[in-house]
Amino acid sequence: MLNIENSPILVSWISYNSDFHNGRINRNTSPNFLFHKHFYSHKKHVLLSPEAEEGVKGLHALQGLKKDFPSHEIELRYLNISDVIDLNEVKTKIESVLLSFYDEPIDIFFSPGTSIMQLAWYICHIHLNLSTRILQSRPAQFSKNNEIELVELNIHFSKAPFTAILKEQLLYDSNKKGNESPAQIITPSIKSVYQKAHLVAQTDHVHVLISGESGTGKEFLATYIHQQSVRKNKAYIAVNCSAFHDSLLESRLFGHVKGAFTDAICDANGLFKQAEGGTLFLDEIGDISPYMQQLLLRVIQEKEMIPVGGKPQKINVRIIAATNKNLSNLAEKGLFRWDLYYRLAVVELQLPSFKSRGMREINTMLDYFLKVKQKQFRRKQVLKINNEVRQALLSYHYPGNIRELENIIDTLYVFANELACIDDLPESIKKNANKDILSWQAVEKEHIRFVLDYYHGNKNKACTALGYGSINTLRKKISDYELL
């Protein structure tokens, strides 16, 4: 018997042909039952049923396994597969399951399921770049020692595997011509975010939630996902949800029919309709009202939207939402629906604040902006900055994140000639220009800022992590360092 490592998640299909006899678990032939009996050492078993909600066989399998193995955590997921021999449908559904555990090791139990289901497992294993293993049971009658065995299916790749090509596509090409966006420099601190985004892009019909402070590059990350996906030749439409009140946002998103309200002089397609087959980016999703949350939840659940004054229309749109707020905290306070949060955050990507990315990356972005802005301002040569300006920019805390640095460089190009000096900087930056960025106070200030960001502003948790004996100590330092 193969000695497997303790992998947190086990995923498998229900086996209609082998798991049941007269509507009950067949303990002699059920591959899922025998796995639990002989090999199970996992955090959770995610049992997949192709049925719609409340399918009978799924419930029987779950109840039978829980009865015999009460200490094993088993979760049943209905995938509502209309055609079990449609590879695209099966693969798309199980991609969503696997990606929900993208940061955990996963054991795929290969034995239960149809040939199409097994092929879908194989494709996901080699292309999603997740930490997956494929395991298969060998019945006792086919083993040399007449005992049931568990075998890992090892898959060998060539010297130039597909995953290596994906990684090369994620790197910034400094020789690329054209008007690149500054966010295309994928520096070390955000490389892992873009790697996950690339995997998400390859998996259609998976909604994404991007969180991060204003100016960290959330919209560019959303654009990147769209451009790397099969929807790249369809529309990509962005809307700032906080810019509209309810009635206007509803009409903007879903459209309206003639006569639906006073100014509705003709039919108008909403953004969902305009983005058909493509991607809709909903920025500042944390600012929408409970009413709009309910409407959006229905759109995601039913895959249809209702124009104002009209009838339901089926849609095929991928939603990428973004927020600078902590949606789980809002949900705990009753300000955001948990069910909508979970629907949007099938995959959640977090962008770090610009300052927390470190001085080396700030320096990289600084030089990049200087180069890019030369073309935009049609200068004969790149604007130079003296050491005092560079040190001031490296020590600045950037409340506006990367967008603020871009605006600062715009300012320097407007007011400086060939060499930018300290007087060309905004006042908010000049006042810190003479401070020693290597002093203990500067290091402590930035570390406190990092810890506060990590705990989303929770002072009690930050105080414990920093090792301060009293919350008042932390409050005083926040005040002294002007971190409010």
KEROFI-526240 format. One record per residue (C-alpha): residue in one letter; x, y, z. Coordinates in steps of 0.001 Angstrom, whole numbers, plus 500000, padded with zeros to 6 digits. Layout:
<sites>
AXYZ
...
</sites>
This chain:
<sites>
M500000500000500000
L501314503438499040
N502221505634501989
I500701508986501008
E501466512305502668
N498822514186504618
S497226516342501918
P494582518739503277
I491956518412500493
L490618515289498771
V488380515763495712
S486440513060493862
W483269512333491932
I480445510125493127
S480627506802491280
Y477103505935490144
N478121502479488936
S480184501408491948
D479174503512494967
F475587502251495261
H473524499080495569
N469755499395495947
G470157503075496772
R472754502518499535
I476529502708499681
N478059499440498449
R480850498824500937
N482418496132498763
T482771498065495509
S482464501780496332
P485833503436495556
N484970506388497803
F484038504128500732
L487189502013500311
F489364505145500115
H487961506370503436
K488418502935504983
H492024502347503910
F493719505592502897
Y491948508700504193
S494219511152506057
H492890514445504767
K491515517709506102
K488351517453504020
H486778515353501276
V484955517423498645
L482529514979497060
L481246516090493653
S477839515210492244
P476845516028488655
E473240516363489850
A471326519561490452
E470700520748494022
E469332518124496417
G470020515215494063
V469085511900495632
K472278509983494876
G474445512773496207
L472575512797499491
H472740508990499759
A476500509003499201
L477058511777501747
Q474857510168504396
G476404506737503876
L479975507977504203
K479212510151507224
K477502507240508946
D480539504970508580
F483180507693509045
P481721510303511419
S485116511843512192
H485866512562508517
E484857515977507192
I482914515497503960
E481405518298501881
L478951517577499060
R478925519914496079
Y476271519749493379
L477677520913490032
N474432520724488014
I476037519264484876
S473543519032482036
D475723516817479801
V478177514480481557
I479996513710478291
D480531517394477439
L484221517873478267
N484051521670478259
E481160521764480718
V482677519180483042
K486136520787482947
T484769524292483574
K482776523129486602
I485657521286488279
E488082524151487542
S485961526318489825
V486200523698492580
L489973523326492312
L490618527063492116
S488661527593495325
F491556525734497019
Y494349527298494937
D496610527906497961
E496309524365499364
P497608520964498201
I494882518860496585
D494622515106496056
I492422514193493084
F490923510716493491
F490874509623489862
S489016506298490084
P485336507383490483
G483606509016487518
T483189508646483793
S486009508711481253
I485193512359480442
M485381513260484133
Q488757511559484396
L490021513328481276
A488908516639482790
W490900515843485953
Y493980515176483847
I493656518449481901
C493193520472485081
H496150518749486725
I498592519637483943
H497306523113483037
L496065524873486187
N499512524850487832
L498000524042491222
S499489521767493852
T497594518658492760
R498282514934492765
I496295512279490924
L495589509155492976
Q493986505922491796
S492963502824493708
R493832499326492498
P491367496606493591
A492764493702495594
Q492168491191492780
F494534493164490531
S497341493721493047
K500286491398493585
N499708491058497330
N495916490646497035
E495287493875498975
I493749497120497788
E496433499613496752
L496630503353496227
V498769504531493326
E499910508003492384
L499804508721488646
N503012510533487815
I502979512646484663
H506283513493483022
F506759516687481037
S509224517697478353
K512122520077479052
A509966522989477911
P506699522441479812
F503597524497479244
T503912526058482708
A507322527487481822
I505772529293478857
L503135530797481114
K505776532138483456
E507663533740480599
Q504498535560479578
L504250537067483035
L507634538802482895
Y507968542403481806
D509721542810478464
S511835545943478755
N512423545940474991
K508733546005474121
K507726548936471944
G504660551088472405
N502785552830475191
E502976550268477974
S501087550879481174
P503429551251484190
A501568548431485919
Q503023546053483322
I506234545952485342
I505555542844487359
T507939543337490260
P508698540538492770
S506120541582495377
I503205541296492941
K504515538492490740
S502591535826492668
V499378537849492286
Y499827537968488517
Q500670534274488375
K497368533481490089
A495609535979487826
H496995534186484779
L495621530870486033
V492258532470486731
A492225533928483223
Q492505530443481747
T489418529325483672
D486252530770482194
H483064531597484115
V484983532162487365
H484217535524488950
V487103537392490587
L487330539874493451
I490359542186493494
S491035544046496724
G493581546726497503
E493938550400498276
S493035553035495712
G495783553446493166
T497375549996493564
G496508548860490020
K493258546940490469
E491816547958487103
F494999547035485280
L494958543608486927
A491350543184485787
T492327544183482240
Y495206541716482377
I492852538852483315
H490544539741480430
Q493399539975477917
Q494790536587478952
S491418534824478754
V489379533281475932
R487199536401476119
K490003538713475004
N488423539347471591
K485121540366473190
A484241543562475017
Y485916544668478242
I483806547320479997
A484612549062483280
V482236550998485518
N482825552796488826
C479851551717490940
S480347554513493482
A479751557166490803
F476020556430490425
H472991556351492701
D470763553260492670
S468319554086489883
L471035555361487562
L473349552431488300
E470537549949487707
S469737551503484323
R473448551770483530
L474108548093484239
F470915546452483011
G469533548930480470
H465893549955480136
V462961549807477759
K461169552743476233
G458754554349478659
A460203552664481765
F460671556123483331
T460282559763482339
D463464560161480294
A463371556673478728
I462518557818475207
C463912554644473605
D465250551205474471
A468826551206475793
N471192548305476329
G472977548196479688
L476626547408480290
F475896543732480907
K474395543472477426
Q477241545466475888
A479769543150477556
E478063539982476245
G480682537259475793
G483297539459477438
T484182540920480828
L482491543514483038
F484714545227485610
L482741546539488596
D485003548931490485
E484270550027494074
I481783547181494518
G481824547762498281
D479902551020497819
I476739549593496258
S473482549635498241
P471656546569499629
Y469145546993496803
M471840546780494128
Q473507543928495988
Q470291541933495699
L469962542684491974
L473569541741491283
L473256538520493287
R470298537480491146
V472261538195487961
I475119535952489123
Q472861533145490353
E470443533063487419
K472847534226484689
E470198536642483531
M469379540305484042
I466192542341483807
P466264545725482034
V464313548417483869
G460721547895482755
G461668544861480645
K461769541066480728
P464593538738481844
Q467438538241479355
K470110535536479525
I473687536842479666
N477181535427479301
V479510537820481100
R482484537331483368
I482425539660486364
I485604541041487886
A484849543184490925
A487236545417492851
T487153547215496179
N489387549211498489
K487279548077501440
N487298544887503489
L484122543193502271
S484211540461504910
N484266543133507635
L481353544897505943
A479490541589505773
E480060540975509489
K478499544396510163
G475528543594507938
L476529546151505307
F477354543666502553
R475658540372501727
W477672537280502573
D476095535347499687
L477114538037497193
Y480616538199498667
Y481097534447498202
R479685534602494666
L482088537393493685
A485116536021495522
V485316532606493851
V488910533740493478
E490141536713495528
L493326538558494594
Q494953541058496975
L497228543842495734
P499669545264498317
S500032548969499019
F502775550636497010
K504827551621500062
S504783548073501449
R506425546828498248
G509744548258499447
M512219550892498327
R513803548738495639
E510509548398493805
I509654552071494337
N513000552911492780
T512254550601489838
M508886552231489253
L510382555700489641
D512897555075486844
Y510216553497484709
F507875556481485034
L510693558860484167
K511271556903480972
V507602556551480014
K506771560197480645
Q509536561307478306
K507451559972475406
Q504195561388476729
F505656564886477242
R507678564662474024
R510986565487475685
K514222564923473810
Q515685563077476771
V514592561492480031
L514186563970482894
K516991563621485422
I516505563952489182
N519169564748491762
N519911562507494755
E517906564691497132
V514784564261495010
R515321560522494689
Q515759560046498448
A512665562140499131
L510615560025496744
L511947556768498175
S511076557758501753
Y507596559088500946
H504640556983502180
Y502414557289499031
P498860557357500389
G497734557458496741
N499917554439495904
I501394553929492438
R498949556361490851
E500323559119493102
L503896558424491998
E502791558710488390
N501162562080489122
I504316563294490879
I506443562480487850
D503913564321485673
T504412567345487925
L508198567150487626
Y507994567012483838
V505751570090483847
F507865572283486134
A511442571030485689
N513669571436482643
E516494568910482347
L517146568288486063
A514495568108488788
C515443569579492160
I513835569402495597
D511898572645495047
D510079571038492102
L508390568501494423
P504973569007496072
E505035570414499609
S503772567167501128
I506944565439499986
K509438568243500593
K508690568410504316
N510068564878504734
A512948565333502320
N515620566049504930
K514756563129507206
D517219560286507383
I515432557335505737
L517831554907507405
S517107556095510954
W515474553756513472
Q512408556001513591
A511945555720509823
V512272551932509961
E509826551687512866
K507347553981511139
E507300551889507982
H507075548641509938
I504084549921511918
R502470550992508653
F503070547534507168
V501589545711510210
L498537547989510271
D497990547339506564
Y498359543605507143
Y495639543607509820
H493419546017507855
G493789548779510461
N492940546588513488
K495041548252516223
N494606545472518793
K495945542795516453
A498718545096515236
C499725545908518830
T500034542205519670
A502052541474516517
L504400544409517155
G504981543330520747
Y503964546607522372
G502849546205525974
S499964548642525703
I497591549767522968
N498313553313524118
T501930552875523027
L500807552029519528
R498318554902519459
K501028557373520465
K503410556138517808
I500635556347515181
S500078559942516247
D503784560821516393
Y504463559296512971
E501311560852511481
L500028557450510354
L496361558340510823
</sites>
